[in-house]
């Protein structure tokens, strides 16, 4: 796998249209250009958003629905690991 510089670019929602061509839609998406993986967004990103977009960058061979499922699985696994770690510390 190639190494890329990572960036997050905040854009104005007025630059985005929805399915009905209404201006002011929200967007979270990703592009790779000039050896930089860039997450483009109109809003504050959640942890899930970031994991989801990073999966798109490394799992180009699978569809969006599988990325959604893998994102959920990673977040759940991380939460279980975190909870298990807290239980061991007590």
Backbone as a printed PyTorch tensor [residue, N CA C, xyz], in Angstrom:
tensor([[[  0.8470,  -1.1770,   0.0000],
         [  0.0000,   0.0000,   0.0000],
         [  0.8920,   1.2400,   0.0000]],

        [[  0.5280,   2.2140,  -0.7980],
         [  1.2600,   3.4660,  -0.8570],
         [  1.0130,   4.2910,   0.3890]],

        [[  1.9820,   5.1260,   0.7380],
         [  1.8240,   6.0520,   1.8610],
         [  1.3470,   7.3960,   1.3150]],

        [[  0.4010,   7.9910,   1.9860],
         [ -0.1460,   9.2720,   1.5820],
         [ -0.0860,  10.2530,   2.7410]],

        [[  0.0280,  11.5000,   2.3950],
         [ -0.1650,  12.5530,   3.3760],
         [ -1.6580,  12.6280,   3.6350]],

        [[ -2.0560,  12.8760,   4.8620],
         [ -3.4720,  12.9780,   5.1880],
         [ -3.8690,  14.4190,   5.4670]],

        [[ -5.0220,  14.7960,   4.9600],
         [ -5.5290,  16.1470,   5.1880],
         [ -7.0330,  16.0950,   5.3930]],

        [[ -7.5220,  17.1060,   6.0930],
         [ -8.9570,  17.3240,   6.2090],
         [ -9.2150,  18.7270,   5.6900]],

        [[-10.1580,  18.8520,   4.7880],
         [-10.4680,  20.1420,   4.1940],
         [-11.9220,  20.5020,   4.4940]],

        [[-12.1030,  21.6100,   5.1770],
         [-13.4400,  22.1000,   5.4890],
         [-13.8950,  23.0120,   4.3620]],

        [[-15.0700,  22.7130,   3.8170],
         [-15.6100,  23.5630,   2.7610],
         [-16.9520,  24.1420,   3.2020]],

        [[-17.3370,  25.1950,   2.5670],
         [-18.5950,  25.8790,   2.8570],
         [-19.7640,  25.0410,   2.3350]],

        [[-20.7980,  24.8080,   3.1410],
         [-21.9590,  24.0490,   2.6590],
         [-22.6080,  24.6720,   1.4250]],

        [[-22.3920,  25.9550,   1.2030],
         [-22.9690,  26.6040,   0.0280],
         [-22.2820,  26.1530,  -1.2650]],

        [[-21.1890,  25.3900,  -1.1530],
         [-20.5030,  24.8270,  -2.3090],
         [-21.0570,  23.4570,  -2.6880]],

        [[-22.0250,  22.9610,  -1.9120],
         [-22.5210,  21.5960,  -2.0870],
         [-24.0090,  21.6180,  -2.3810]],

        [[-24.4190,  20.7840,  -3.3360],
         [-25.8480,  20.6530,  -3.6350],
         [-26.3050,  19.2380,  -3.2870]],

        [[-27.5880,  19.1070,  -2.9660],
         [-28.1380,  17.7870,  -2.6740],
         [-28.6760,  17.1580,  -3.9530]],

        [[-29.3920,  16.0340,  -3.8160],
         [-29.9110,  15.3040,  -4.9800],
         [-30.8660,  16.1390,  -5.8230]],

        [[-31.5240,  17.1300,  -5.2000],
         [-32.4780,  17.9770,  -5.9150],
         [-31.8630,  19.3020,  -6.3500]],

        [[-30.5370,  19.3910,  -6.3330],
         [-29.7890,  20.5950,  -6.7100],
         [-30.0210,  21.7750,  -5.7780]],

        [[-30.4350,  21.4980,  -4.5280],
         [-30.5510,  22.5630,  -3.5360],
         [-29.1740,  22.8350,  -2.9450]],

        [[-28.8060,  24.0830,  -2.8600],
         [-27.5110,  24.4840,  -2.3170],
         [-27.5570,  24.4280,  -0.7890]],

        [[-26.4280,  24.0730,  -0.1800],
         [-26.3310,  24.0830,   1.2740],
         [-26.3880,  22.7130,   1.9070]],

        [[-26.0850,  21.6830,   1.1600],
         [-26.1210,  20.3130,   1.6860],
         [-24.8740,  20.0260,   2.5200]],

        [[-24.9600,  19.0060,   3.3610],
         [-23.7810,  18.5620,   4.1070],
         [-23.0480,  17.5070,   3.2840]],

        [[-21.7570,  17.3880,   3.5540],
         [-20.9300,  16.4510,   2.8060],
         [-19.7910,  15.9590,   3.6780]],

        [[-19.5440,  14.6660,   3.6220],
         [-18.3090,  14.0730,   4.1250],
         [-17.8860,  13.0940,   3.0420]],

        [[-16.7080,  13.3100,   2.4910],
         [-16.2280,  12.4560,   1.4160],
         [-14.7200,  12.4790,   1.3740]],

        [[-14.1650,  11.6760,   0.5030],
         [-12.7190,  11.6190,   0.4140],
         [-12.2340,  11.5610,  -1.0140]],

        [[-11.0620,  12.1400,  -1.2390],
         [-10.3950,  12.0680,  -2.5370],
         [ -8.9090,  11.8440,  -2.3070]],

        [[ -8.2640,  11.2750,  -3.3040],
         [ -6.8140,  11.1350,  -3.2870],
         [ -6.2940,  11.8820,  -4.5020]],

        [[ -5.4370,  12.8570,  -4.2400],
         [ -4.8030,  13.5840,  -5.3390],
         [ -3.4440,  14.0850,  -4.8810]],

        [[ -2.4970,  14.0760,  -5.7870],
         [ -1.1440,  14.5470,  -5.5000],
         [ -0.5520,  13.8790,  -4.2620]],

        [[ -0.7080,  12.5460,  -4.1640],
         [ -0.1890,  11.7630,  -3.0270],
         [ -0.7010,  12.2350,  -1.6760]],

        [[ -1.8910,  12.8070,  -1.6670],
         [ -2.5230,  13.2120,  -0.4120],
         [ -3.9350,  12.6480,  -0.3720]],

        [[ -4.2510,  11.9770,   0.7400],
         [ -5.6080,  11.5060,   0.9820],
         [ -6.3040,  12.6240,   1.7480]],

        [[ -7.3830,  13.1430,   1.1890],
         [ -8.0470,  14.2990,   1.7740],
         [ -9.5080,  13.9740,   2.0810]],

        [[ -9.9030,  14.1940,   3.3260],
         [-11.3080,  14.0980,   3.7090],
         [-11.8800,  15.5010,   3.5640]],

        [[-12.9370,  15.6090,   2.7840],
         [-13.5900,  16.8930,   2.5450],
         [-14.9070,  16.8830,   3.3060]],

        [[-15.1700,  17.9640,   4.0270],
         [-16.3810,  17.9900,   4.8460],
         [-16.9450,  19.3980,   4.9780]],

        [[-18.2390,  19.4420,   5.2240],
         [-18.9100,  20.7160,   5.5030],
         [-19.2380,  20.8430,   6.9860]],

        [[-18.9010,  19.8150,   7.7620],
         [-19.2860,  19.8320,   9.1780],
         [-18.1880,  19.2080,  10.0360]],

        [[-18.3630,  19.3280,  11.3330],
         [-17.4290,  18.7110,  12.2790],
         [-17.4800,  17.1940,  12.0910]],

        [[-16.3150,  16.5650,  12.0410],
         [-16.2440,  15.1220,  11.8330],
         [-16.3360,  14.3660,  13.1490]],

        [[-17.0070,  13.2330,  13.1010],
         [-17.0290,  12.3190,  14.2430],
         [-15.9240,  11.2850,  14.0410]],

        [[-15.6320,  10.5610,  15.0980],
         [-14.6700,   9.4650,  14.9940],
         [-15.1170,   8.4660,  13.9230]],

        [[-16.3990,   8.1830,  13.8980],
         [-16.9350,   7.2350,  12.9130],
         [-16.7260,   7.7420,  11.4880]],

        [[-16.9280,   9.0500,  11.2680],
         [-16.6940,   9.6300,   9.9350],
         [-15.2600,   9.3870,   9.4760]],

        [[-14.3130,   9.6320,  10.3750],
         [-12.8940,   9.5040,  10.0270],
         [-12.5440,   8.0490,   9.7230]],

        [[-12.9780,   7.1360,  10.5750],
         [-12.7180,   5.7110,  10.3450],
         [-13.3250,   5.2870,   9.0120]],

        [[-14.5520,   5.7160,   8.7650],
         [-15.2610,   5.3700,   7.5290],
         [-14.4840,   5.8320,   6.2910]],

        [[-14.0660,   7.0840,   6.2910],
         [-13.3510,   7.6090,   5.1200],
         [-11.9870,   6.9510,   4.9580]],

        [[-11.2860,   6.7010,   6.0610],
         [ -9.9910,   6.0210,   5.9570],
         [-10.1550,   4.6150,   5.3870]],

        [[-11.2290,   3.9320,   5.7640],
         [-11.4960,   2.6160,   5.1770],
         [-11.7140,   2.7110,   3.6710]],

        [[-12.4140,   3.7410,   3.2160],
         [-12.5910,   3.9340,   1.7700],
         [-11.2380,   4.0580,   1.0710]],

        [[-10.2860,   4.7490,   1.7140],
         [ -8.9720,   4.9310,   1.0960],
         [ -8.2080,   3.6230,   0.9670]],

        [[ -8.3260,   2.7290,   1.9500],
         [ -7.5330,   1.4890,   1.9240],
         [ -8.3030,   0.2910,   1.3820]],

        [[ -9.6200,   0.3560,   1.3280],
         [-10.4320,  -0.7820,   0.8560],
         [-11.1580,  -0.4000,  -0.4290]],

        [[-10.4010,  -0.0210,  -1.4320],
         [-10.9910,   0.4270,  -2.6990],
         [-11.6830,  -0.7020,  -3.4570]],

        [[-11.4620,  -1.9340,  -3.0230],
         [-12.0180,  -3.0950,  -3.7040],
         [-13.4270,  -3.4680,  -3.2480]],

        [[-13.9740,  -2.7540,  -2.2590],
         [-15.2970,  -3.1140,  -1.7370],
         [-16.2640,  -1.9370,  -1.8710]],

        [[-17.5500,  -2.2470,  -1.8290],
         [-18.5850,  -1.2330,  -1.9600],
         [-18.8600,  -0.4680,  -0.6740]],

        [[-19.6770,   0.5480,  -0.8170],
         [-19.9730,   1.4390,   0.2980],
         [-20.6500,   0.7090,   1.4620]],

        [[-21.5850,  -0.1630,   1.1660],
         [-22.2910,  -0.8730,   2.2400],
         [-21.3340,  -1.7130,   3.0800]],

        [[-20.3520,  -2.3360,   2.4420],
         [-19.3780,  -3.1240,   3.2030],
         [-18.5160,  -2.1960,   4.0630]],

        [[-18.1810,  -1.0150,   3.5430],
         [-17.4170,  -0.0380,   4.3260],
         [-18.2260,   0.3830,   5.5540]],

        [[-19.5200,   0.5890,   5.3820],
         [-20.3890,   0.9450,   6.5150],
         [-20.3200,  -0.1530,   7.5750]],

        [[-20.4270,  -1.4110,   7.1570],
         [-20.3840,  -2.5280,   8.1020],
         [-19.0230,  -2.6390,   8.7800]],

        [[-17.9460,  -2.4940,   8.0090],
         [-16.6100,  -2.5830,   8.5870],
         [-16.3590,  -1.4390,   9.5710]],

        [[-16.8870,  -0.2730,   9.2750],
         [-16.7590,   0.8660,  10.1860],
         [-17.4230,   0.5330,  11.5180]],

        [[-18.6420,   0.0240,  11.4590],
         [-19.3610,  -0.3530,  12.6790],
         [-18.5870,  -1.3920,  13.4690]],

        [[-18.0660,  -2.4040,  12.7680],
         [-17.3240,  -3.4740,  13.4410],
         [-16.0790,  -2.9360,  14.1310]],

        [[-15.3550,  -2.0390,  13.4730],
         [-14.1440,  -1.4730,  14.0810],
         [-14.4670,  -0.6220,  15.3020]],

        [[-15.5160,   0.1730,  15.2100],
         [-15.9020,   1.0270,  16.3380],
         [-16.3540,   0.1570,  17.5180]],

        [[-17.1480,  -0.8770,  17.2360],
         [-17.6130,  -1.7840,  18.2980],
         [-16.4240,  -2.5070,  18.9210]],

        [[-15.5140,  -3.0240,  18.0910],
         [-14.3520,  -3.7500,  18.6090],
         [-13.4910,  -2.8310,  19.4710]],

        [[-13.2940,  -1.6070,  19.0350],
         [-12.5110,  -0.6570,  19.8260],
         [-13.1970,  -0.3840,  21.1600]],

        [[-14.5150,  -0.2100,  21.1340],
         [-15.2550,   0.0500,  22.3730],
         [-15.1800,  -1.1410,  23.3210]],

        [[-15.2730,  -2.3560,  22.7840],
         [-15.1650,  -3.5520,  23.6220],
         [-13.7650,  -3.6760,  24.2090]],

        [[-12.7550,  -3.3740,  23.4040],
         [-11.3750,  -3.3880,  23.8910],
         [-11.1840,  -2.3720,  24.9980]],

        [[-11.7260,  -1.1970,  24.8050],
         [-11.6040,  -0.1360,  25.8010],
         [-12.3110,  -0.5440,  27.0930]],

        [[-13.5320,  -1.0710,  26.9630],
         [-14.2950,  -1.4880,  28.1340],
         [-13.5920,  -2.6310,  28.8570]],

        [[-13.0240,  -3.5590,  28.0980],
         [-12.2920,  -4.6660,  28.6990],
         [-11.0640,  -4.1870,  29.4360]],

        [[-10.3900,  -3.1980,  28.8880],
         [ -9.2140,  -2.6300,  29.5250],
         [ -9.5690,  -1.9520,  30.8360]],

        [[-10.7030,  -1.2820,  30.8550],
         [-11.1430,  -0.6380,  32.0990],
         [-11.4730,  -1.6720,  33.1610]],

        [[-12.0920,  -2.7780,  32.7430],
         [-12.4600,  -3.8280,  33.7050],
         [-11.2030,  -4.4700,  34.2950]],

        [[-10.1590,  -4.6440,  33.4940],
         [ -8.9200,  -5.2530,  33.9890],
         [ -8.1800,  -4.3320,  34.9580]],

        [[ -8.3350,  -3.0150,  34.7770],
         [ -7.6270,  -2.0690,  35.6310],
         [ -8.2220,  -1.9890,  37.0210]],

        [[ -9.4620,  -2.3550,  37.1890],
         [-10.1450,  -2.2220,  38.4900],
         [ -9.7830,  -3.2920,  39.4240]]])
